[in-house]
Amino acid sequence: MKAFLYHFHGIDDFDFSSISPGDLPRIQKAAASREYGILPTVYLRRENLPKLVEVLQEYHQLAQEEAVSNIAGFAIEGPLLGPQGGIPRAGRWYPSAKEWDVIASLGPLGLRYIVMAPDAMALDERIDDGPTYGDLLISFYEQGLRIAVGHFHRHAPERSATRLRNVLEFLHGRYKSSPYLVLTDHLYNDTPRNFKHSWRTPEERIHRDAELHRVLACDWNNTDLRELLGPVPAEMLRSARESLLYPCINFDGYHVDLEICRRTVDYLGADRLIALTDHTEVATMAQEPLTRSDHNPLWLRDDGAVAAGSSGYGQQRENILSIGLDDSAIQRMFVTNPVAAIEYQIKKKAA
């Protein structure tokens, strides 16, 4: 296996957010031809939930027949996400308790994780005057479905950091603790921050050196990261070091500047990170058109918001080498770590 593509949105002509059950053999063939293991990531439109159920049912059957060996399951990004960011507009919505039950039921069929904003609700807040957010998380984990924290709200960073910590303590208090128990979406993106993390246009790049120096001039080990980076990024890094979650980072150079990627690897180590490409090869996402930026290899929504990248494994591998990391780090972040994260089985704590 050259790489395990843990979180991405489309290959060849297939937008994973819009596929049908009959597409799975051809997606398997595309992945096998490139020697990739893949975990297709779906933006879920509300009206597409029944179709996603059909896709997962067919995937489960094919997996039992060992006919989709390069597809390790599926992930959903959303629909409970923060309001900012370039996600497809129809991919952000508030499911009813019944719809959450349907999504949770996909765990045994091969839905491996769901990206959620952990600050969207308090743990004791109710859905439809029924189950609480905490109850929802338990319903996921009881069916083998984990959460990946990300797409935070941005108006109350301290509250977001506190709610993130509350979710981590809640889950680690009920299940056997492991860094794989809670996953993440991409570090730094769609997160309240105290720093500039990317410079995507010629106008922005004029200020890159000075703004980058502010973030990198100090030793992160001896710095108040809550002040430097912000409460949420600091909490995510702290929790990763405490083995409470397993973070991901994008090495395309435009989601996150490569120098910040390098500092993050220095701080956490390649054994604590998954390389996440977050790219697509298709000019649509969840039935919404995308266009390419004039200044970088990013895909944009119709309002100019960044929706995804277009840099796959090959380019991101070159980028990782360019910042001084070696093939062993690439193997860890692109194969060993994501495979271990996806193969992990949730275990209840002993009574």
N, C-alpha and C positions, 0 to 999 in steps of 0.2 A: 504494500500500500504506500503510494507516494504521500498522500495526505488524507486526513479525515476532515472534511468540510462540515464543521459543527453547526454553523448558523449562516445560511445563505438562501437566496430567494428564487433563483432560476438558472437552468442549464439548457443549452441549445435553444430550442423554441418553447421551452416549458416554463411558464410562470407558475411556481408551485402554489400560489394562492388561487389559481383558477383551474387546476388539473381535474381530470375525471379518473375514475378507477381504471379504465382501459389504458391510461397513459403510463401506468407503473412499469410494465415491461420495457418500454422504450426509455424511461428514465433510468432504470437499472442498466440497460445497455450503454447509455451515455456515460454513466458513472464508471462502469467496468472498463470501458474503452480508454478512460483516462487514469485508471488505477486509483480511483478515489473511493473512499468510504464517504457517505454523505448523510446528513440529517436535514432534509428539506424543511425550511421554515416558512410558515404560512401567515399572511395577514388575513384575518377572518372577517368577511362581511357577514352581517347578521343573516341575510337570506341564503348564504352559502353553508350554514351549519349542517343542514341535512346532507348536502353533497359531501362535506368533509367526513361525516359519519360513514358514508358509502366508501370513500377512499380508504379510510382506516380499516373498515371491515375487509375490503379486498386486500389491503396490505397485509393484514394479519393472516389471511388465508394463504397468500403467496409466501409469506415468511415461513409458515409451517411446512410449505412444500420446498423450502430452501431455494426459491426462485427469485428472490430479491436480496441476495447476500451483500450487495454493496450499499443498500439502503438500511440504515440502522434505526429507522423510525421517523417520526415527524416532531416538529415543534410548532407552537403557535406564538406569534408576537402580538400580544394584546388579547382581547380588546380592552382590558382595563389598563389604560396607559395615561400618562400625563398629557395635558392639552397641547403642549408645545411639541416641536419636532416635525419632521417631514414625512411622517407615516401616511399611507393612503387614508384619506378622510373617512372612508367607510369602514376602515379597520379599527376605529376607536368608538366603542359604544358600551353601554352598561347592561350586561345580561341580566335577565330575571333569574330567580332561584331555580326555576325549571331548566332554563338554558344552561346554567352552571352545572346542573346535574348531568346534562347531556355531555358537556365538555369533559367533566370528571370521568365519565364512563368510558372515555376513549383511552384512558391510561392502559388498561389491559390489552388494548388493540395495537399499541405501539406509539401512542403520544407520550413523548419522553419528558418534555417540560413545556411550560407556558410562561412567557415573559409578562410580568405584571409590575405595576407601580406599587411598591409596598407601602407607600404613603397615601394611597388613594382613599383608604378607609382606616379607621381605628379597628383593632382586633375585636372589640365588643360592639361595633356598629353593625346594624342588621341590614339584610338584603330582603326587600319586599316584606318587611316586618316579620321575617322568618329567621333563617339561619344567620349567624354572625359571620363576619369576615374570617374570624378564627375557625369557625365551623367549616367554612369553605375550604380553608387550607387543609384541614384534617381530611375532608372528603377527597381532596386531591391525593394526599400522601397515602391514604388507605388503599388507593387504587394504583399506586406506583407512579403517580404523576407529580413531578416536582415543579417548583417555581424557579424562574430566573428573574432576579430583581433588576429593574431598569425603568427608563422613561419616567423619571421622577417629576413631580410638580416642582415649580421653581419659586413660588411666592413665599415659602416659609421653610428655608433650608434647615433650621434647627429642628423644627417639627419633623421634617422628612428624615433627618438622621436618626431622631429618636424612634420614629415608627419603624425604620429599617432595623434598628437594634432590637426593638420589641418583637418583630417578626422572627428574627434569628433566634432570640432566646426562647420564644414560644415553640418553634420547631425543634430546636436542639434539646428542649426540655422534655419532648414527647418521643423523639426517635433517637436511635443510637447516633451519637455525634460523629460526623465525618465532614471533611471539607467539601465533599460531593453532595451533601444533603441539600444545600441551596446553591444554585448557580447564579450567574449574572448575564445581563446583556452587556454591551460594550462599555468599558470604563470611560468615564468623562463625557461621553456624548449624552445629550438629553438629560443632563444633570445640572442642578444649580452649582455654580463654581465661582471661586474668587479669582480665577486666572484665565488667561487666554490659552486655549489648548490647540488651536489650529489656525493656519493662515492660508486661505483658499484663493484669494484673488491678488492681482498685482498690487492693488492699493493696500491690502492688508499686509502683504509681505514687506512693504517698506518699513513697517514697525516691528517685524518679527524678531530681530536680534535683541532689541531692547526689552520687548515684552517676554521673550524667552529667557533672557538673563535673569529677570526677576524670579522666575520659577525655579531655575536650575542653579543659581549662584550659591544657594545654601545646601548644606547636607541634610537630606530629608530625615535621617536618623536622629538628628539633634535639633529639629525644627518643629514648631507647633503647626502640624499639617492642617488642623482645622482653620487656623488663621490664613495659612498660605494657600491652600487649595479649596477650602470650604468644608463645612460640616459633613456633607454627604460623601464627596470623594475620600475625605480622611477616614470616615467610618468604614467605607468599603475596603480601603487599604488595611486599616486596623483589623477588621474582621477576617480578611484574607490571611494576615499574619497569625491570627488566632485559630486558623483552620475552621472558621465558621461558614465560609462560602468560598466558591472557586470562581475567580474573576476571569473575564475575557478582555482582550484588547485588539484593536484593528491596526494592522501594519501597512495600510495603503498610503500613509503619509498625509492624508487629507482629512480623514475622520479625526485623527490625532497626529500631531507633528511627530516625526520619527525621533527627534531628540527627547521628547517627553516619553515616548515609548521606551527608549533606551533607559532613561532614568527609572521608569516603572519596573523594568526587568531587573535593573540593579537593586532596586529596593525590595522586590518580592522574590526574585529568583525565577528562572525559567521553569522550575518545578512547580510553581504556584500559579501559572498563567496558561490560558488557552488562546491560541491565535484564531481570531474570528474574522472572516473576510467580509461578511455582510454585503455581498455583492450579488448582482444578477446579470445575466447575459441577454435579458429580454427587455424591450422598451415599454413594458407595461407592468403594473404591480397591482394585484387585486382589482383588475379591470379599469385601472386608472392610468392614463398615458404618462410616460416619463420622457424627458429630454436630457441631452448631455450638456454639461457645463462647457462654456467657452474657455475656461481657465484651468480645468483639472479633470480627472477621469470620474467625476461623480455624476450620478443620475439625479435629476431634479424633478420636483413636482411642478405643476403648472404655475405656481406662485414663486418659484425659485428656491423653495426649501429643499434641503438635501434629503433625498428619499433612500438612497442606497449607493454603494460603490460599484465600480465595474472592474476593479483589480482583483483577479483571482489568486489562486495559490502561487502560480509562477512569479508574478510581479511581487507579491508580498514576501516570498522567499528571498528574492533579490534584495528587497528593502531591508529585511532582517540581517542579511549578510553585510549590507552597506553600513550598518551601525555597529559593526564589530562583533556580532554574535556569530556562532559557528553552526555547523550542521547538526551537532548534538542538541543545541538549543531548539533548532527548527524541528527536529524529530520529537523533542519533548512537547513543544507547544502545538504542533500540527498533527501529531499522531498519538503519542503515549498518553498525554493528559486528557484530550477530548475523548479518546476511546474509554479510558478509565472512568471518566465522568458519566458517560452515557451507559456503560455497563454496570454501574453501581446499583445495588439493590437496597431499597429502603428497609431498615430493620427497626422494629419497635424496641424501646428500652425495656429491660427486664422489670417485672413488677416488684 
